[in-house]
């Protein structure tokens, strides 16, 4: 039985006890103890799985960071080597270096725009970006202002309390 089903069954027993003002049969009491024990075991199992998943996520996040750093190292080494080869090609006669399986040469890039001072560029070439100031809208709503198209939502999260040792 899953956690939700066990919890429902336990709640039904509690309602039964309440409706009978605490008077239940020995058989019902035994069944209640079985359900309560199963519920406690399931809750403890869930926290074990939560802890395991959290540890695995942290491990894989660390692995991802390590691999991302190694990928960056490879990318930087690749870029530096290409720059050194380009320098060598520029210094060689005919701006070409031939190998047995590959040749290196230079090629012109397409024209690149360089803006030296954005303030001097006429307004017709500027893009105006309008965005909502989320913090300001949230504060206004908290102070009682109705802001069309916006509202504040309150969610819930799971709190896990562990006994002190």
N, C-alpha and C positions, 0 to 999 in steps of 0.2 A: 504494500500500500504506500502511496506517496504521501508527502508531508501534508498537502492540502486535504486529502481524504481522511488521514488520521486526525487532523485538527477538527474537521467537521464532525467526525464520529465522537471525539472527546467533547465537543461543544454540545452535541445532542445528549450525551450522558449527563452533562452538567445541567441542561435544561430539564431532563427527566428528574434528576435529584431535586431541583428547585420546585418542579411542579408537584412532587410527592412530599415536599417539605422535609427532605433528607431521608425519607423512608424508602429503601430499595432492598430487593432480595439479595441473598448471599450470591446467587448466580450472577445478578447484575453487577454486584460489587466486584466479583472476580473478573468479569468482562471489562469493567471500568479500569481495574488495575492493569490488565493486559494491554488495553488501548493506551493508557497513560505511559506504561513502560515502553511500548512501541514508539510513542510520540517522542519521548525523551531520547531514546536510541536514535531515532531519525534526525532529531535536531542536532545531536552530537555528531552524527554522520555528515550532516550538511555542513557544519562548521569545519570538519576535517577536509571536505571537498573544497570549500571556500579557501581555506589556508593553502591547500595544495595548488589550486589554480592561481592564487596570488603569487606563490613562490615560483611557479612555472612562468607566469607572465613577467615577473622581475628578471628571471634567468634569461628568457628570450629577449627581453628589452635590452639587457646588458649585452647579449650576443649581437643583437642588431646594431647597437652603438659601436661595438668593437668592429664588426664587419663594415659598417658605414665609414669608420675611421680608416680602415684598411683600404676601402674603395677610394676614399679621398686621397690617400697616399699614392695609390696606383694612378689615379687621374693626374695628380700633380707631377709624378715622375714621367708620365706619358707626355704631358704638356712641355715639361723641361727638355725632354729628349727631342721632341719635334722642333722646339725653338733652336736647339743646338744644331740639328740637321739643317734647318733653314739658314742659320748663320754660315754653316760650311758650304751650302749650295750657293749662297750669294757671293762667297769668296772664290768659288771655283770658276775656271774658264767656261764661258757659255752658260753659266748659272745652271749647271747640270752635273749630277754625279750618277754614274752607272755602276750597277752591281750585276751579278750573274742572273738574279731573279727579279730585281726591282731597279727602278731608276727614280731619282729625286730631281725635281726641278721647281722653279718658282712659277706662280700664276697670280695674276692681279685679282684682287677682291673687287666686288661691286662698290660703287661710291657709297660712302658712309656719311650721314649727317652728323655734324658736331655743333651743338649749341654752346656757345661760350658765355652768353648772358641772357637768361630767359626774360629778364625785365625789358630788354631792348626788342624782343620779338613782338610784332604787332598783335593786338588782342584777337584779331580774326583767326589767328593760328593757335589760340589757347583753347583748352577744353575745361569747362567748368563742371566740377563734380559736386553734387549735392548729396549729403548723407545725413541720416538721423543721429542726433546726439543721444544715444541710449541712456546714459547716466542722467542727463537732464530730464528726459521723458519720465524715467522711473521715479526720480525725485519729485517731479510735479504730481504724478499720480499718488505717491505716498502722502503728499500734502493736501490731497483732496481734489485736485484739478482733473476734470474729465478730458482726456486726450483722445480724440477720435482716431480709430485705427490702432489703438494700443491698449493693453491692459497688463496687469501684473498677475502672474500665476505662482502658486506655492505648491511645490512638489513634496514628495516624501522620499526618504532614503532609509536603508536598513541600518539599524544600530545593533552592533554585536557587543554584548557585555560579557566579559569573562570574569570568573570568580578570582578574588585576590588570593595569592598564595603566600 
